[in-house]
Amino acid sequence: MRFKILCLLSSTLFFYLCLECLFDPDGMITDFGFEALDGALFMTRRGSMLMLGPAVLLFFARNLRHSPGRQAIALSIGATMVGLAVLGLFELARGVAGTDILFPVTVETLVGMSYLAVWVYNRRRKLAAQ
């Protein structure tokens, strides 16, 4: 997948998650089968801003040409998304998360692997050109 398209899709996803966590934190929490206590609501709202950063970064990085900065973005987003997927599976195995976690894990895996594929492809191209 092209970096530009991947950035546009991902920035849309991150922005949606930001809005969802900010304006409907109880829905986000209860969708995962947890009780929406005050502390969880507080942390979910605060976490919404952690979704805003990648949304803005990826939207404005979409037109970057191949560069070390673009590679760093691809590797960072890829590692973060794959890490979230692994954590989701770990919590499922522990019984903390229910099977509802499988949809987010699938999305995180697809997005993460797409960014890692972009990173690997461009790294190999650069090494082959040397």
Secondary structure, DSSP 8 states (H G I E B T S, - for coil): --HHHHHHHHHHHHHHHHHHHHH-HHHHHHHTT----HHHHHHHHHHHHHHHHHHHHHHHHTT--SSHHHHHHHHHHHHHHHHHHHHHHHHHHHTSS-GGGHHHHHHHHHHHHHHHHHHHHHHHHHHHH-
